[in-house]
Amino acid sequence: MFATLFLSIALVSGGEPKAAIVVPEQPTLNESFAAGELQYWVKEITGAKLPITTSSAPVSVLSSQVLIGRRLAEGRFADDLKALEGTEGFAIREKDGGLYLFGAK
């Protein structure tokens, strides 16, 4: 199954990063891997390397954030997290200028 994703936030513009990748303070192995993969493929596709930072770091001067992991989605997407329980699925949601990528685990 394929889905189309339309974003109202910019990750890259003119070959320059416009977003930072954010992981929890102590990311899991999966969260670190996902952040690295996202950074790698965005750079391969656009030439721009998005910085990776933690949720406790000062707010980036970049205009957008890609927040990776369940812990960063909790409290914002409770219904989605409940629907994902017991699955290997994931969700991509946009809220308040941030793009959230998270799964049940």
C-alpha positions as CSV (number, residue, x, y, z in Angstrom):
1,M,0.0,0.0,0.0
2,F,1.3,3.4,-0.9
3,A,0.3,6.7,0.6
4,T,0.9,10.3,-0.6
5,L,2.1,12.7,2.0
6,F,1.6,16.5,1.5
7,L,3.3,18.7,4.0
8,S,2.8,22.3,4.8
9,I,6.3,22.5,6.3
10,A,9.5,22.8,4.4
11,L,12.4,20.4,5.2
12,V,14.7,21.8,2.6
13,S,14.6,24.9,0.4
14,G,17.2,26.0,-2.2
15,G,19.5,23.2,-1.1
16,E,19.6,24.5,2.5
17,P,18.1,22.8,5.5
18,K,14.9,24.4,6.9
19,A,14.3,21.7,9.5
20,A,16.1,19.9,12.3
21,I,15.6,16.2,13.2
22,V,14.7,15.9,16.9
23,V,15.1,12.7,19.0
24,P,14.4,12.2,22.8
25,E,17.2,13.1,25.2
26,Q,18.2,9.4,25.5
27,P,17.1,8.0,22.1
28,T,16.5,4.3,21.6
29,L,18.6,2.4,19.0
30,N,15.6,2.6,16.7
31,E,15.1,6.3,17.2
32,S,18.8,7.0,16.5
33,F,18.8,4.7,13.4
34,A,15.6,6.4,12.1
35,A,17.1,9.9,12.6
36,G,20.3,8.9,10.8
37,E,18.5,7.3,7.9
38,L,16.3,10.4,7.5
39,Q,19.3,12.6,7.6
40,Y,21.1,10.4,5.0
41,W,18.3,10.2,2.5
42,V,17.3,13.8,2.7
43,K,20.9,14.7,2.0
44,E,21.1,12.1,-0.9
45,I,17.9,13.5,-2.5
46,T,18.4,17.3,-1.8
47,G,22.1,17.9,-1.0
48,A,21.0,19.4,2.4
49,K,22.1,17.8,5.6
50,L,19.4,18.3,8.3
51,P,21.0,18.6,11.8
52,I,20.1,16.0,14.5
53,T,19.4,17.3,18.0
54,T,17.8,16.2,21.2
55,S,14.5,17.4,22.6
56,S,16.3,19.0,25.5
57,A,18.6,21.1,23.2
58,P,17.7,24.8,22.7
59,V,15.1,25.4,20.0
60,S,16.7,25.4,16.6
61,V,16.8,28.6,14.5
62,L,15.5,26.5,11.6
63,S,11.8,26.9,10.9
64,S,10.6,23.3,11.3
65,Q,11.3,20.1,13.2
66,V,11.0,16.4,12.5
67,L,10.3,14.8,15.8
68,I,11.1,11.1,15.9
69,G,9.9,8.6,18.5
70,R,6.9,7.6,20.6
71,R,8.0,9.7,23.6
72,L,7.8,12.9,21.6
73,A,4.3,12.0,20.3
74,E,2.8,11.1,23.7
75,G,0.3,13.6,24.9
76,R,-0.3,14.8,21.4
77,F,-1.4,11.7,19.5
78,A,-3.0,9.4,22.1
79,D,-5.6,8.0,19.7
80,D,-2.9,7.1,17.1
81,L,-0.7,5.5,19.7
82,K,-3.6,3.5,21.0
83,A,-4.5,2.3,17.5
84,L,-0.8,1.3,16.9
85,E,-0.6,-0.8,20.0
86,G,0.5,-4.4,19.3
87,T,1.5,-3.6,15.7
88,E,4.7,-2.8,13.9
89,G,2.9,0.1,12.3
90,F,3.9,3.8,12.4
91,A,2.3,7.1,12.0
92,I,3.3,10.4,10.4
93,R,1.5,13.4,11.7
94,E,1.9,17.2,11.4
95,K,1.1,19.5,14.3
96,D,2.2,23.0,15.4
97,G,4.9,23.3,12.7
98,G,6.4,19.9,13.6
99,L,6.4,16.6,11.7
100,Y,6.0,13.6,14.0
101,L,7.2,10.1,13.1
102,F,6.4,7.5,15.7
103,G,5.3,3.9,16.2
104,A,3.9,1.8,19.0
105,K,7.3,0.8,20.3
